Structures are given as structure tokens and as C-alpha cells.
């Protein structure tokens, strides 16, 4: 159980377990509100998303005429938190939903096994709630901060917040920090069970002073690859010229397309490997070259897209964004894609290059409870 006891700017965090269920809780130091969640990761199954099921423990003493609200918000932060000045925030809510839990306003979720477990922990003052996340919202993505950056990183995040207020979202009402408790969660996506065949790209290129070309073909053996697994790239070369292919360079580029507030697009190399394979004139070549793009080799690259991070937990390169038909791209905030480039460096000048789209994702865990372990071990 992760508990954050909040008293002004002081936080206390504990990790416990209860009845084999990981319970996440957050509470102000005055113990008026205690927020319980059964997990921090919620899976997007393409046609549905895991509901956010939780319990809020409410001590009605000293509430006065204030109400108790619980909200789930999906937001996009496009500037550092320390730059939020003069009322200008570099944060935009993509989607937000409020529920009044006290006094009772009629929110009666269907109780699940998760609710029952959390209610046992919260006791008689526990109030269950459920949020249903729309399928058209983005998954959690964090842009890797620089070494001197402070505060919350840029990216897309989800946050559950309980607070005391007269109304749900009155901009003129100031809510004291000690009257608020919050937990950041992650919306994640796993590779589908059924995947297609791998991509293939080919090119025939002629050179000056040569009447014959160089043929290059690169292919992948499957459609989706998992983070951390080797990616075998099969390269076939038919050199009909008298030139020599001196070496083969393979790169993997990550492209981050920020579509919410502008048309910004950033491309960063996450892997670059050179193979000292030579192909003489009038010769053929075929070989499978293994590559493995890893965040561990890209820790210093500011702005690289990562899977959503919870505080200082380890993460990995962001998964490829899967876009369903009919989705509004602007709602996704950040689109992440990858491509593999295979480049032949030919003597006498001139290169031969082909590109392959690459899909990087996480495998679906055998047991749902493995989700937290999966993200910690990648």
C-alpha cells in the first residue's frame, strides 16, 4: 500500500500490501480524506479501458459547508511546472470528470471485488467510486527532462484527485493544498494477441559512371516487437556494379508528433549501429543483423518520449501510438512512432537507404497483477 500523508509541503510515503492486493492510498495529514486505489496502471484494450475503481475515506468532522469531490483528469503539460507564473499554466486538460461523494449526490457504482477489498480497509467512512476512461484518450507519455529541469515533466498524464470545495471547478475558489490528496495513474496499452507479418522495403539504385544498379532489401519477420527484445533485421544486397559496399549502418529513429497545441514534430535517434560487412562488386549478400533500442543508451537525450513515469520509477522508450479509425488525433496529445533505416555506404560516394516502420509495445502479461512488475523490470 502506498500512502502519502500530506501536510503542507511535507510528504510521507509507505509501501504495504493488503490481502494480496496492492492498495495505493493518499491522505492529507489531517486525515479528513484518504484516497484508496487498487492499482496504478490501467490497460487500454482498444475497445475498452480498465475502469478506475477506488474508495475515498471521508471524516465529515470540520468540513463545514464544503463538499467532497473526486475527479479524474487527463492532461497535457507542454511546459515545465516552474514556468507556471502570473496565472499562466503550461497545462491543458484533455478530459476531466468530477463526482460529488459527500454529501451523497447519487453516485452509486456497481460494487466489485476491488471495491470490497478497499472498503474493508477504509471502514465505515469509505465511499466507493468508479471512473470509466473513454477509449479515445491517449496513453501516458513522458518527455525525458534534461539534467537541470525541475518539477513535473512534459507529457500526458492521468491524475485522480480528491478535494474539499464548494463547487467542482469554480476557478475563483481557492483550494488549500492541505484539503487535497492526489495520485497519478497510468493508462497503458499492450500488444494485441493477433499480429500481422513483418514489413519489407526494397530499393534499386543506379550510380553515375555505372550502367548497373545496387539492389537493397530489408525486412522484419513480424509486425510488433517488445521493449528490450532484439529486433532481427534481414538485409539482402545484390551489387551488380564494380563499386564496393564498405559497411552497413542501421539506425532507429523515434518521432514525437505533438498534435494538441501545434504541429511540432521531433525526431531523435535512439539507436545507431554500424556493421563492418563488405560486399564486393558483382556479388550478393544476405544476413540478419540484430538490434536492440534501449532507453539505457539514451538517458541524456532531452525530449525523448518515454512511457508514463510514476515519480522516479524506471520506465522505457514510449510505446508506438496505436490509432483507431475515427479517432481525433488532437485528443491524443502526443503521437509516437518509430522507423528503422538501413543504409549502405558505397565506395566512390553515394548511399543506398531504405526505411521500415517499427512498432514497439509491451507484451500482454499473463496475469493482470503482473502489470506493475512488468513496468518495473523493463
Steps between C-alpha positions, in 0.01 A plus 500: 500500500646835401389773740579868459422701813490864398568787738573820304811410300601193708427156359533156663491192278459135603464182294291216646276217380154396613331166422734443203366819341723799440315795656607854422383768739557870544380706793541851640682511832178610671339169397182658361546322167672172419508387137530127423565348157560133427770564238686771314493357145182481290500310173359625170350193329425700180122458529493574875720624786528360852271700730661701778349350814577653835378600843521836672494498880333818624502635855204743498622689808605861433385492138262789558292573192764368262431201279735211426587439136696238314626566148693320229685719251706427191726796432781603270788698649701680234723717720696452820304539822742763631404723205137523617493868595256794509207262471624349174519121508673287239243227559185420305227263614412257222220334698369542853214354705379597850292298747351637822542239773392700807230593568365207300399619152388165362824343374438128556756292308452128457717353774778270387745274680749786491251734668429240770871464576552875522186554709626248758812712535321836504230397747156653549608841371598360160317625189548291181536660158562394140630695201464364148785624280395569138677295235601808299741636761879469465720266699737645758813649341786692662756713316843430649615808692846649481747468789416850629122484453290510817136435578258286305619382161316584180264240360158341545396385846194380691428613854236401757437785744276530806437844645275718716320783322168678463478407131673257269696741282442862597813685377446773761499258794842446654557143622760462771769241434429332835140441386612302195640152446600366161653199328646477150398187309602364161295401198697237311454283194623149424571332171194327348484120502476474122765680299584510133811424303809720505573796274728489196664780301715481188687738273689478173749784459729583209818706524675736263765337284334163554242340275384250763334553840521390862194317636420533872223323689436521875226315686365416845361160590196630694285809542553581871808478721519523877706752696843356582484211254751473212359604161641288215527703179558284192710678237537376140740669258565434133789714379517497119742792485878507531471710815548357849244523780736595783266460797138487611352750744171433681323775695172519690328840518223598739260766372286691750211688341347758736154552355308663785618860484714516186640294216839447665682183405826381653718216375778356714728206435473231769741254336784521248714196424753439226579152371832450327360277228642559151342398171736495204395590148286241317427318827199425720452515875233389747514519878276566800629787714366516859433840658351597839395862564509571875434800720814409697707616203307828463479640854650837404264582212262773612151481351504128423154345542469243779215292633334695782713511813373488858737720702850346470399153385693357210329507164590436137474652156141600424287238331378560147171689493223280360235712325155354453282604209292809563714628788565872538880531489492823699349311793808278508734789583820318405548243223808277515635298208824324405681414180806295417744630238740264324778688322767359269817708483637453148853579387541799273217688671127443513288302744212258461232535769165335577263562791276260693225600746554343843236433765631477859260391776474299820382137496172432673578355847365155585343636818367852537684542832825464305452847349686682778784247493521525124564872501751479784711232333527633144 
